[in-house]
Amino acid sequence: MAPAGRAVVIGASMGGLLAARALSETYAEVVLLDRDVLPDGPANRRGVPQGRQLHVLLDRGRQVLTALFPGLDEELTARGVCPVDLHGEVHWYNDGHRMRRAPSDLVAYGMSRPLLEQVVRERVHALPGVRVLSGHEVTGLIVTPDRRWVTGVRVSAGVRVPVGDRGSAGGRSEFTVAADLVVDAGGRGSRSPVWLAAAGYRPAPEERVEVDVTYVTRTYRRESGQLEGLLGALANAVPGRPRAGIVAPQEDGRFAVVLSGVLGEQPPTDDEGMAAFAETLPAPQIGELLRTARPVDPPARMRFPASVRRRYERLRRLPEGHLVFGDGLCSFNPIYGQGMTVAALEALLLRRLLAEGGDGLARRFYRGAARLIDPPWQLSVGTDLRFPEVTGRRTLRVRLVNAYVGRLHAAATTDAGLGAAFLRVLNLVDPPTRLLTPGRLVRVLRGPRRAVARRPVGVGRV
């Protein structure tokens, strides 16, 4: 069936771009509206305040993006992006245990958020029927008198564009854009809860986990011999030691370093303070890097108070013609790097549901998205609940899983296969149940093995 109708996407950041890619196969016209004036090249912008922070595209997200945009990996490499073997080229210190490295097929691309967004935006902009309109702020939804359908959006813009009926007010153009489907990819600050409440809909139940994360990112010049010749390092926070650090490569021969603290722990932003903070981490490579590397730009600080999940799938009454997408559905603790990958998976889901056709798209999408979100949400929230100061329900399952994963990290110091299994789950390639196969269960409970520890680095059983 030939594409027909118009879809409107609120927000032209990563979530909106991925949604537009999914919509482009079904709708003849896809209009992305973003309140920012979008840059011509890879640059930070106001609407993405986290743009200067380190971003990670998990391996599953990389797989989806290259499926949606064939040749994207080659294009990124041509722009100076560095592919990284996540198991073989990264120093992993999980709960203070140094994971045994081994070559793997888990690959991440080290790049800045503005570059990734720019490359994807160029691809989306080139799709037939897609228009990206910057400087256009959506101010509300248009809802039918019976409140069953969303049929468009209200827009405020400084420039007139022929997409709807308009009038002028306050020096700006105020107009409406009709749509067969409106997708809100406005991120954590999604206004859909307010707009739907104004239309008489009950708010979606929320799950909120207060983590109070503060993180500081700075980029440094990448030089030979740093990180013992590897391309990344990670040390996570644990109860009693609420500090963490990550190093990842970026384009233009740089390393991005992020230092983070949970539950009010504040990483400093001065050179001496950052180096001293890094030296308290169990990964000595991070502290050494900050003592010797040459900084490229000033540090950028960001605060993330809480992970929030909106359970639209639990509402008995939903409007048709409207979807909430990406961070508007679930805003994950950024330390785990799950957001972009989950948005990419939601794009695959949306594309499949549109191709199948049928009524009740909103309910089908929210139910499918809930199934996609469940594993990474349980992984990140369950890990955060290890901290006694974090408020939340600690079920027996949560306590047992956390205890088991702690033992897995200890065993992975000598068993590369266990480390590989954990990284595949962390990267959303495998479900968490893959950590509980009988063979792995026995190896975890048995703990580290001295005989395996004497093998050369990079050799292990999977």
N, C-alpha and C positions, 0 to 999 in steps of 0.2 A: 504494500500500500504506500502511495506517495505521501511524503510529509505534508501536513496541513495544519492550519491554525497558528496561534501565537502563544509562546510561553514567555513569561517575564521572570528574571532572576534578580533578586535583591542582593547586591554585593558582588564585586568582581575580583575578590581575593581567591585563594586556592579552592575553597569550598564552592564558590559560585562558578568558577571556571570549570570545575569538574562536573557540576550539575549541568552547565550549559552543554558540555560535550555529550552527556547522556541524552539531553533533550533534543539535540540537533538531528538525531536520526528519526524523530517522530514529528517534530513541529517544523513547519515551513519557515517560521520566523522565531528567533530566540533573541530577546533583548536583555542585556545585562545592564543594570543601573547601579552606579557607584557614586557616592557623594564626594569622593576625592577626585581631584584632577589627576588622572593617572599619568605616570611618567612615561616618556618615550623609551627609556632604557631601564636597567636594573637599579632602582633607587629606593630608599626608604620613604615611606609616606605616613601621613597622620593616621589614616584609617587602619594601619597595621602597626600598632605601637610596639608589638613584639618583633618587628622585622629585623632589628639589629641583634636579636638574641640568636643563639645557636638553634638551628632546626635540624631535625633528623627525619629522613624518609626511610622508614623501616623496609626491610627487604620485600615484604608482601606489597607495600605501597609502590615500591619500584616496579614490581612485576605488573601491577595494575596500570600504572601510568604508561609503561612501555606498550601495553596491550591497547590502551585507549589512543595513544599517540605513537604509532610505529616509528622507530628510528630516533626516539627521544634520547635514549642513552648515548647514541653516537653523537648527537647534537650537543649534549651536555659536555661530553668529553672534548669535543672540538672547541668548546668555550672555556676550557681549562679546568673542568671539574674532575676530581680525582676519585676513581672507583676504589673502594676499600673492601677487602675480605674481612668480614666482621669477626670471624673466629681466628683467622691466621695472622691478622695485621693490627690487632688491638690488644692492649694490656687491660684485662678485665680483673677488677678486684671486687668481688661480690661478698658483702658482709665481712670484708677484710681478707677473704681467701683469694689467692691469685689463681685464676682459671688456667688450666693447661691449654695451650694453643694448639691448633691443628688447621691445615688448609680446609676450606669449605666453599660451598657454592652460595653462601649468604653474602650478598653484596649490597653495600650502601654507596651513595654518591655524596661526597663531601662538597657542599655548596652553600652559599648564602640564600636566605629566603627570597630577597629581591630578585636574584638571578633565576631561581626556579620559577617564581611567579611570572617573570617576564617571558621566559621561554614558553611556558604553558599558555600565557595570554596570547602570544603571537600565534600559536597553533590554533587556539579557539577562535581568534579573530578571523583567521583564514577559512573557517568552516562556512559552507554555503548557508545563507540566511541568518547568520549570527552578527549582531551589532553590539558593541561595547560602548556605552555612553557614560562618560565621566562627568563629574560635577552635577550629578542628578541624585537628589536625596528623596527616597520614598518616605512619605509622611503618613500614609494610611492605606488600608485595604478598601476596596469597593465590594460591598456585600449585597446580595439580592434582598428584596423586602422580606422574604420568608426566612432569610438568614441561613439558607442551606448551601449557597454557593458563593465563592469569592470569584468575582468577574474582572478584576483588574486592580490597579493601584493608583494612588494619588502621588504626584511627583512635584517637587520644587526644584527648579534649575535656573541657572543664570543665563543659559543659552537655549533658544528655541530649536527644537528638533521635531520634524514631522512624524510623530508617533501617536498623537491623540488630540482630544479637544482641550483647548487651553484658554486661559485668561491671565492677566498679570496682576501681581500684588506685591507691594513692598519692594519694587525694583527687580523682582525675580519673576520668572515664568512659572505659573501654577497651572497644572494640567492633569488629565487622567490618561492612563494607558490601559486599554482593554486587553484582557488575556483569557485564554482558555485554561491556563494553569499558571499560578504564581508560586515560585519556590523562594523561600526566605533563607538565604545563605549569608545573613548578616553577621554571623559569628556569635561570640559570647554576649554581645549587646543586642541580640535579636529583639525587635519590638513586637513580634507576633503575640507574645502573651498579653501585652497591653491592647493591641488591636483586636484580638479575639475576645477579650473581656468586654470591650466596648460594643461588640456585636452580640453579646449575650451568651458567650460560651464560658463554661467553667474552666478554670486554669488547670493545666496539666499537673499531676502530682510531681513533686520534685524530690530528688535525693541529693543531699548536699553534705560534703565531707570537708570540714575545715582543716586545711593543711598549712596555711600561712607560709608559703614558699617565697623566698626572695632569691633572685639569681642575678648574677653579674656576668656579662659576656664581653670579652675583648679579643681582638685578632692580633696575631703576631706573624712575623715573617718566618716562613718554613725553610729550614736549612738542613743540609745533610748531617746525619748523626743524631738528630734530636729524637727523643722517645726511643732511644736504643735502636733506631732504624725503622720503627714501626710507624703506623699512620693514625693511631688513636690511643686513648687511654680513658678508663672510667673507674671511679670509686664511688660507691653509693653510700647514702646515709643509713644509719642503723640506730636503734634505741640506745640512748646514752652518748651517741656521737652523731649529732644532727647536721653534719656537713657532708657535701658531696662535690665531685668535680668531674668534668668531661673535657676531653680534647678531641677535636675532629678536624680534618683538613677542609679547606675551602679553595675556591678558584683563586687564580692569580698568585699561587705559591704562598698561601697563608695557612696558619692554624687558627681555629677559633677555640678559645678556652672559656668554659663557663664554670663558675663557682657558685654553689647554691647552699642555702640553709633552710631547714624546715622549722616550724613552730617558733618563729620569731628570730631565729639565728640570722644575723645580718653579715653577709660577706662585705669586706671593705672594697673601696675603689681606688685606693692609692697603690703605687707599685710595691712598696715595702709590705703593706698590709695584705695585699693579694698573695704575694709570695709566701708570707708567713702563714696565712690561712691554708694555702695549698700544701704546705709542708706538714700540716697536721693530718693530711689524708693518708690512707694506707697505700696509695699509689705514689711512690717517690718520684716517678717520671714527671708528674704534673708540677710539683714544686721545683724540680730542677729546670724544667722548661721556663717557668716564670722568672727564675733567677737569671737566665742567660739569653732568652729570646728577645728580639727587638720588636716593640709594639708598633702596630700600624695605625691604630686609631684610639680614641679615648674609650674607657669602659662604659657600658650601658647597663643600667640597673632596671629590674622589672620585679613587680610583686604580683603574686597569684594567691588570692586568699583562700579559694575553695574550689574543689571539683563539683560540678553541678550536672545532674542528669534530669532531663524533663521527660516524663513518661507519657507521651501523647498516645501511645498504644493502649493505655488504660482508660482513656476517656470513652464514654458511651456515645457521645455525640460529637461529631467532627464536621467541619465544612468541607465540601468538595471543592476542587479547584485551587487548593492551597496545601503546601507542604513546608515543613521546617526541616532544614538540612544542616549537616555538619555540626559545628560547635554550638549552634542553636539547639540541637538535640542533646548533645553531651559535650561538655567542656572538661577535658581530661587534665589531670596534673601534668604540666608540660615536661616535667623531668623525665617522663617515660616515653616521650616522643611519639604518641599514638594518634594524635589528632588528624594529621594529613592522610595517614594510611586508612583510618576508619572512613574519612570523607571519600577517599577513592573507592573503597568497597561499597559505600552507599551509592556512588555513581553507577557502579556495575548493577546493583540491585534496581535502581530506578530505570536504567536502560532496559533491563529484562522485563520489568513489570509493564513498561510502556509497550514493548514489543508484543507482549501477551495480550494486551488490551483488556477490556472488561470494566465493570463498574467498581466503585469503592477503592479507587487508587490510594487515597489517603490512609485508609485503614490497613490496606495490604502493605503499603510502604512502611508505616510505623511498626507494624508487627515484624516485618523482615529486618528493619533497621535495629529493632530491639535485640534480635538474635545475633546480629553482627556486633553490637555494642557489648553484649553480656560478657564475652571472654576478656577483652581488654579492660573493661570496667572492674570486673572481679579481680583481675591481676593487679591493677594499680591501686584500687581501694583496699584490697586485702593486704597489700604490702604496706600502705600507709597506716593501716590499723595495727601494725606491729608496735607503733609508738603509743604508749599508754595515754599520752596527752590528747590524741586524736579521738574525737567523739564518734562513736559508731557502734553498730551491733556486731559483736565478735561471736559469731556462731561457732559451734564445735568444728564445722568444716573449715572455717577461716583459720582457726587456731591450729588444726592438724596440717593444713596445707602450708602455712607459714613455717611450722616446725620441720616439715618434710623438705621444703625448698632450702631451708637453712642447712640441713644435712647434705642436700644435693650439692650446694656450693662448696662445702668442705670436701666432699668426695671428688668434685670436679677439679680439684687441684692436681690430681694424678690421673683422672679418667677423662680423657678428652671427649669421649662419646657422650658422657653426661653433660658436659659443657655445651656440646653441639645441640643436644636435645633441648636444653634450656634456652639457648639462643634462638632456636626455631620457634619456640613458643613465644618468646619475647618479641620476635619479629612478626608475629601473627601468621606465620606460615603453617604451623601445626597447632591443633587445639591443646589446651592444658592437659587433657587426659593422656596425651602421648608421654608425659613424664611418669606415668603410673603403670607402664607395661611391666609384666612380671620380672623380666630381666633387669630393667632399670631399678625397679623397687629393691631387688636384692642387692644391687651394687651400691645404691644410696645407703641402705641400712648397714651394709658392710663397712662403709666409710673409705677413706683414702687407703691406697695400697702401695706399700713401699716398692714392690717389684715394678709396678707401672711407673713410679716416679723416676726410675733410672733409665727409662727409655729416652731417646733423643726428643727434644721439643718438636712438636708438629706431628708426632705419631700417636695414634690412639684408635680405639674401637668406637664405632658409631652404632 
